[in-house]
Amino acid sequence: MRRRINIYRDIDWVTVLLYFILVIMGWLNIYAAVYNEEHNSIIDLSMKYGKQMLWIAASILLIVTIMLIDSRFYAFFAYPTYLFVIFLLLVVLLFGTEVNASRSWIVIGGFRLQPGEFAKFATALALARFLSAENMKIHKFKNLLSIAVIIFLPAALILLQNDTGSALVYASLLIVLYREGLSVSVLLIGFFAAILFIMALTLPVLYVLLFIVFVSCVLLLLLFEAKKDVLKGIFFFLITVGVLYLINLISLDRSFMWVLIASVVTSSFVLTIRALIHKIPILFLIIAITIGAFAYTFSVDYLFDNVLVAHQRSRINHLLGIESDPLGAGYNVNQSKIAIGSGGFSGKGFLQGTQTKYDFVPEQSTDFIFCTVGEEWGFMGTTVVLLLFLMLLIRLIVLAERQRSGFSRIYGYAVVSILFFHLAVNVGMTIGLAPVIGIPLPFFSYGGSSLWAFTALLFVFLRIDASRRELLR
């Protein structure tokens, strides 16, 4: 017989308490961010904090509903939920309303819904369902292709809505794959791609290509057994370049770049033949990384100019120091840093923030809510908020590791990954360490869609966790 579930007894109350503390703190900071003396009632439904109060009440009803549903429901309906959200994303593309240059909203009367927020929850369910299948081998190409479709299909649809920030969140699910056995080399390749992207925007192409060649040589020396052959190849290349330079056939600019490319192509061809003859798979990997990195470097400008919109390009250029526009692209971040810095150690006090009170910081109740915390509560307040989030993330990892089923463990890590990405990027962009990509701070930022989506994401996991001991005796 099955063990009887008592939700009140089995739910993790530590996580529930952390959730409500963060939600209430967020509500108070939304009130502080939009406060004015004409509308000072905290239950004024015409103001953002009044609407947020209604959405918090609706979130409590959502929590109760989630807890009343059998935990097996979420695994069984994972794929239908995912397909329904994909349908909503397509509807938004065709009939959605544009807000802040992003076509991400379904508007019915006075009600607005952002399906992209719920897509994270649905994708986490679908990914957990797929990875928890019996005899799942994550390294098989067919399975990797299916995983890529599950993760990047909603991301692509959201990108088409011109909401790049929300699309980038799906990259955080690579953490889940790593936990489930995906090689760490995939994460390293992703990190390498991010470095190349920044280098390609800030440095001449030649320097980026030299960096790629250097990394490839290091990999060959570390992973390839015939180290003498690698050293001979590097030595021969340097001698050739030196001779050509001395007789003025090349200069250290564009002509040298073409010599470098020709050398890499020739070396790749020779190494490929050797790898085929001697069956050395590591050579194939290094060759693929090198050629892929070269192609990626030359495509960065196209991606930057044609995929990102103008204000996103300006914000990245400002972050990287390529442009300086404190009254334009850099205005949000500059005002945010001023607000946080002006809070000092203990802050100016509740409702005493001048930067937020006089609307110097745009989007101060949504994407830049963290600067309100910094100005009014100072270093102590921001530290408390970050510690609360850290406690929540650590607690969720503990819950994920104690699960008895693959589905619940994988879903738990998906929750952690999504929350961590939002926290790191949102806080990073308010203090100038990450580009402004417009994603909310979980449980803090104003907005019904984001609050409900994060609530569903978290409490579905708590409902599943509460049933972890429901086993046949």
N, C-alpha and C positions, 0 to 999 in steps of 0.2 A: 504494500500500500504506500501511497505518497504521503510525505510529511506535510502536515497542515501548516500553511503559511500565515503568519501574523505580521502584517505589514508594519504595524506600529512598533512591534518588538524587533523586527529584522532589518528595518531600514537603517542606513548609516546616518545617525543624527548629527555626527560631527560635520559631515558634508552639507547636510541640510542647514545647519546653523551658519556655516560659512557662506552659503548661498544667500540666505536672508540678510546677513550682515552686509554683504557686498551690494545687494539690491537696495537696501535702505540707505546705505552711504551714497550710492549712485543717485537715488531720488533726492536726497538733501543737497547734493552738489549740483544737480540740474536746477533745483530751486534757487541756489545761490548764483548760478550762471546767468539766469534770465530774470533775476529779482529786480523789481522796481517798486517805488513807493505807492504807485497808483494801483498796482495789483500785488498785494502782499499776502493774501490768504493762500495757504499752502494747498487748499482744496479747490482753488479757482480753476474750473474745467476749461476756461478759455486760454489758459496758459499751458506751456509745455509740461510743467511739473504736475498740473492737474490731470492732464491726459496720461502722463506716465503713471500716476496713481491708479487710474482705471486699468491700464495695461498690467500693472503689478497685480491688481485684483483678479484680472483675467488669467494671469499666469498661475495664481493659486488654484483656480478652477482647473486649469490645464494639468497641474501637478496631481490634483485629486483624481482626475480622469485617467492619467497615466498609471497611477498606483492601483486603480480598480481593474485595469486590464491585465489579463493573464500574461506573464512574462514571455511565454512561447509565441504569443501573437507577433512580437516584434521581429523575431527571426523568420517566422512563416510569411509575413507580409513585407519583408525587406525589399524584395525585387519589385512588387507592385507599387510600393511607396516610392521607390526610385524612379520607376517609369512615369508615375503620375507627376512627380516634380519635373522631370524632363519635359513632359507635356506642357506644364505651366511655364517653363523657361521658353519654350517655342511660342506659346501664346504671348508672352511679354515681348518677344522680338517682333511679332506681327502687329499686336494691338496695344502694347504697353505705352505708358505715359513717360515722357522725358522729364527728369528732374536733375538739375545740376549737370547737364550734358550727358546723362546716363539714362538709357531707356531700360529701367529696371523695375518699374512699378506697374501694378494692376490697380486701377482706380475705379471704384464703384461707388458713386455718390460721394460721400465724405469719407469713405473708408479706403485706405491705401494698404496694399500688401506687396512685399518684396520677396518673390519666390526664391531669389538667389540666397537669402539667408537660410531658408529651410532646406535648400539643396545640400548644404553641408551635412545636415542631420541625415538626410536620405542616402547620401553617398557613403557615410560612415556605416549605416545599416547594411547597404548592399555589399560593401567591401568586406565587412565582417562575415556576412553570409557566404560569400564566395571563398574567402580564405579558410573558412572553417569546414569546408566540404571534406568528406572522407577521402583519404589518400591524396590530398593536395600537395603537389610538388611545386613550390614557388619559383624554382629556377627554370622550369620548362618554358620554352619560348611561347607556346600556346597560352599558358597561364599568365605569363608576363604581359602578353598582348591583351588578354581579357582584363587584367588589372588596370592596364593603361587606359583602356576604353572606359571602364567604370569611373576612374578618377578624373580623366581629362575631358570626357564628353560634357559634363556640366560646366567645367572650367571654360571650355571653348565657347559654349553658348553664352556664358556670363561675359566673356571677353567680347563677344559680338554685341553685347548690350552696352559696350564702352565702360564697363566696370572692372578695370584691370586689377584693382586692389582685391576685390572679392575673388577673382579668378586665381590670384597668386596663393590664396589660402590653401588650395588643394595640394600644393607642393608639400605642405606639412605632413600629409598622409604617408610620405616616404618614410617617416619615423616608424610608422606602424609596420611597414614592410620590413624594415631593418630588424624590428623586434621579432618578426615572424621568420627570420632566417635569411633575408636577402643580404647578399654580400655587402660589406662596408665599402667596397670599391665603388658601388653605385652612388653612395653618398659623397664619396671623395670626388667622383666625376662631376656631380652636381655643384659641389663647392668650387671645383676648378673652373666650371663654366661661369659661375658668378664672378670669379676673379678675372677671367678673360673679358667678360662683359664690361667691367669697370675699366680694365686696362685699355680695351679697344676704344673706349670713349675719351680717355684722358691722355693716352700716349700715341706716338706715331706707330703705324702698323708694323714697321720693321722691328721695333723693340718688342712688340707683342709676339711676333713670329720667332724672334730669338729666344724669348722666354719659353715658348712651346718646345722649341728644339732642345733647350737646356733641360726641361722637365723630361722629355723623351729620353735623352741621354742618361739622365739619372735613373729612370725606370729600367733602361737596358742594363745599366751597371748593377742595379740591385737585384733584378729578376732573371737576367739572362746569364747562363752559366759561362758562356765564352766571353769573359770580360776583356781578355786581350784583344779579341776581334773588335769589340766596341771602341776600346782605346785607340786601336790602329785607325779605325774609321774617323774618329774625332780628330786625331792628329793629321790624317791625310786631308780632311776638309779644311782645317786651319792653314795648313801649308799651301793648299790650292788658292784659298782666298788671299793669303799674304802675297803670293806670286802675282796673281791677277791685279791686285791693288798696286804693287810696285811698278808694274809695267803699264799702269793707267788704263787697264781694260774695264775696271769697275771702280766705282766710288761708293762710299758708305751711305748711300741713299737708295734711290729706286732701283738702280742697276744691281746693287748688292742684294736687294730683296728678291729679284728674279733669279739670281744665282742661288740664293738660299732655297727658294721654292724648287728649282730644278734639282738641287742636291737632295732635298727631302723626297721628291718623287722618285729619283733614281735609287736612293737608299731603300725606300719602301718596296720598290719592285724587286731589288736584290734580296731583301729580307723575306719577302713573300715567297719567292722561289725556294729559299732555304727552309722556310717554315713548312712548305708543302712537302719538300723532299724528306726532311727529318721529323716531320709531324711535331712541331713545337707550337702549341696553342698560344703561349704567352707572347710570342712574336706577333701573331695576328692581332691580339688585344692592343699592344703598344702601337702597331701600325695604324689600327683603326682610330685610336685616341689621337694620334698625331695628325692624320689627315682630317679627321672630324674637327679637331681644334682649329686647323688652318681654315677650313670652310666656314666654321662658326665665326671666326674672327672677321672674315670678309663680309659676313651677313649681318653683323651687329648694327652697322650703320643703317641698313635697310630696315631691320626690325625696329630700331630706335625711331627712324623717321616715318615709318608707315604703319606700325602697330600702335605705338603710343600716340596719344593726342597731344596737342601743343602745350597745354598747361602741365601735363605729366612730364614731358621732355624738359620743360623749364625748371620744374621742381628737382628733377634728378641732376640737371646741370648745376643748379644752385647748391645742392647737397655736395656734389663732387668738386665744387669750386671752379667749375668751367665758366659759370656766369655769376655775376653779383647783381642781384635785383631786389634790394631790401624792401622796396615799395611795391613790387610785383609778385613774382613767383616765390620769393623768400619771405613775403610779408607775414604769412600765417606762422611760420616757424619762428621768425624773429620776435613777434609779439608773444608767442607762447613761451619762449625762453625768458623774455623780460618778465612775464607774469610769474613763472616758476621761480626765477631768481629773486624777484622782489619779495617773495614770501619768507626768505631767510630760513632760520632754523625752526621757528615755531609758528610762522605764518602771521597774517594780518588779522585773523579772526573770522568767524562765520559771518557772511554777508558784508565783509569789509574789503573785499577785493576790488581795487579800482580798475585794473586792466579788464577784468571780466564784467564788472558792473557797468562800465562805459563802453562795452562792446568793441574793445580794441582787438580782441582775439576772435576771428571768424570761426563759426562752427563750434563755439565753446561749450555747447551742451551736448554735442554729438561726438565727432571725431577728436576734438581737443578738450574733452571733459577733464583730462588728467591735469591740465594746466590750472584749472579751478582749484583742484586739490592742492597743488603746489603753492598757489598764491595765498589761499586762505588758511591752510594748515601747515605749510612750510615743509621743511625736510622731514620733520617728525611724522607729519600726516602722510606724505608720499611713501615713507618707509613702512608705515603701518599698512597702507593699501597693498604695497608690493609683497609684504610678508603674508598678508591674508591670501593673496593669489598664490603665493608659493606654497602655503599650507594646503590650499585646495588642490593644487596640482600634485603635490606629494601624496596627499590622501587618496586621490584618484588612482595614482600608480599603485599604491598599496592595495586598493580594492581590485584593480585589474589583475594583479599578480595572485590574488587569492581565489580567482574564479576557477571553477571546475570544468568549464566548457570553453572550447576555442572561440566560439562566437562571442561570448560575453567578454573574454579577455581582449580580443581584437577590437571590439567595439569600445571598450574602456580606453584602450590606447589611442583610438581615433579621437575620442573626446579630449583626452589630454593634449594631443597634438594640435588640434584646432584651437583650443583655448590658449595654449602656449603661444602659437603663432600670432593670434590676435593681441595678446598681452604684449609680447616683445615688440611687434611692429608699431602698435598704437603708441606705447610709451616712447619707443625709439623715435617716432616722427615728431612727437611733441617736444623732445629735447634736441632735435637736430641730428640724430644718429641714423635715421632711416628716412627714405623719401616719403613724401606725403602721398599716400595711395588711398586714403579714405576708407579705412575699416574701423568699426566701433570697438570700444573697450568693453569686454563682456560684462553684463549686468550693471554697467555704469552709464553707458551712453544712452541718450534719449532715443526712443524709437520702439514701437510695439513689435515690429517684425523681428528685430534683432533680439529683443528680450524673450519673446516667445520661442524663437529658434534655439537660443542658448539654453533656455529652461527645458525644452523638450529633449535636447541633446544630453543634458546632464541627468534629468530625472528618469529617462528611459533606462539609463545605465544603473541608477540607484534601484529602480524596480527590478531589473534583471539580477542585480547583486543580492537583493533581498530574497530571491528565490534560489540562491546558489546551493542550498542544502536540500532542495526539493528532489530527493532521489528515491528510487524504488528500494524497498527493504527486502 
